[in-house]
Amino acid sequence: MKKILTLVLTLVMGLTLLTGCDPVADELETFVNDNMGTVAANTQAMKDEVAKWETYETEAEMIAGIKDIIIPKVTASIELIDKAELKTDEVKTLRDKCKKALETYKAGFEDILSALESGDADAATAAMQKISDANTYLEEYNAELEKLAEEKEIDRK
């Protein structure tokens, strides 16, 4: 009788622990803390490079910054979040919002590069609109991230 009672108690405790698990919260925490730290660092490197543009004396310096820093950083970020193996729809949707922002940044900076190389002012204006759109997409991603993290009581590192 003691063995049966111990077995039943163990099963009840095990089921209680299992029902307390939240796969979305677990996946979100892993995604944010393991994957997005590198993406955030890459994004900061991009911002730092763009901030230097006002001090550059030639377009060649801007072109080098786009080729050597911005495009490689954004490409690495896209590749990193593409590798994240996600199972929950909520975190997949969040990842897709971030990816949309990054892909739009990449397209915008590639267009700026092309405009600088060709001297096309109209193309540069259109490229800047893409960068503006990417900023909007990134703000939307951050708002959704904050909302879901708060909902799931996730501490972001």
ChimeraX attribute file (.defattr): number of C-alpha atoms within 10 A of each C-alpha:
attribute: neighborCount
match mode: 1-to-1
recipient: residues
	/A:1	6
	/A:2	7
	/A:3	8
	/A:4	9
	/A:5	10
	/A:6	11
	/A:7	12
	/A:8	12
	/A:9	12
	/A:10	12
	/A:11	12
	/A:12	12
	/A:13	11
	/A:14	11
	/A:15	11
	/A:16	11
	/A:17	10
	/A:18	10
	/A:19	8
	/A:20	8
	/A:21	10
	/A:22	11
	/A:23	11
	/A:24	18
	/A:25	19
	/A:26	13
	/A:27	18
	/A:28	25
	/A:29	20
	/A:30	15
	/A:31	20
	/A:32	21
	/A:33	15
	/A:34	13
	/A:35	16
	/A:36	18
	/A:37	14
	/A:38	17
	/A:39	22
	/A:40	13
	/A:41	13
	/A:42	20
	/A:43	17
	/A:44	13
	/A:45	16
	/A:46	20
	/A:47	12
	/A:48	13
	/A:49	15
	/A:50	15
	/A:51	11
	/A:52	12
	/A:53	14
	/A:54	8
	/A:55	8
	/A:56	11
	/A:57	9
	/A:58	9
	/A:59	14
	/A:60	12
	/A:61	14
	/A:62	20
	/A:63	19
	/A:64	12
	/A:65	18
	/A:66	21
	/A:67	15
	/A:68	11
	/A:69	17
	/A:70	25
	/A:71	19
	/A:72	15
	/A:73	23
	/A:74	24
	/A:75	15
	/A:76	15
	/A:77	24
	/A:78	20
	/A:79	13
	/A:80	15
	/A:81	19
	/A:82	13
	/A:83	10
	/A:84	14
	/A:85	10
	/A:86	18
	/A:87	11
	/A:88	14
	/A:89	10
	/A:90	17
	/A:91	20
	/A:92	17
	/A:93	14
	/A:94	18
	/A:95	22
	/A:96	15
	/A:97	20
	/A:98	25
	/A:99	22
	/A:100	17
	/A:101	24
	/A:102	24
	/A:103	18
	/A:104	22
	/A:105	27
	/A:106	23
	/A:107	17
	/A:108	22
	/A:109	23
	/A:110	18
	/A:111	20
	/A:112	26
	/A:113	23
	/A:114	16
	/A:115	18
	/A:116	17
	/A:117	12
	/A:118	11
	/A:119	13
	/A:120	12
	/A:121	12
	/A:122	10
	/A:123	17
	/A:124	20
	/A:125	14
	/A:126	15
	/A:127	23
	/A:128	17
	/A:129	13
	/A:130	22
	/A:131	22
	/A:132	15
	/A:133	17
	/A:134	22
	/A:135	16
	/A:136	13
	/A:137	20
	/A:138	20
	/A:139	15
	/A:140	16
	/A:141	21
	/A:142	15
	/A:143	12
	/A:144	16
	/A:145	20
	/A:146	15
	/A:147	12
	/A:148	18
	/A:149	18
	/A:150	12
	/A:151	10
	/A:152	15
	/A:153	12
	/A:154	16
	/A:155	10
	/A:156	13
	/A:157	9
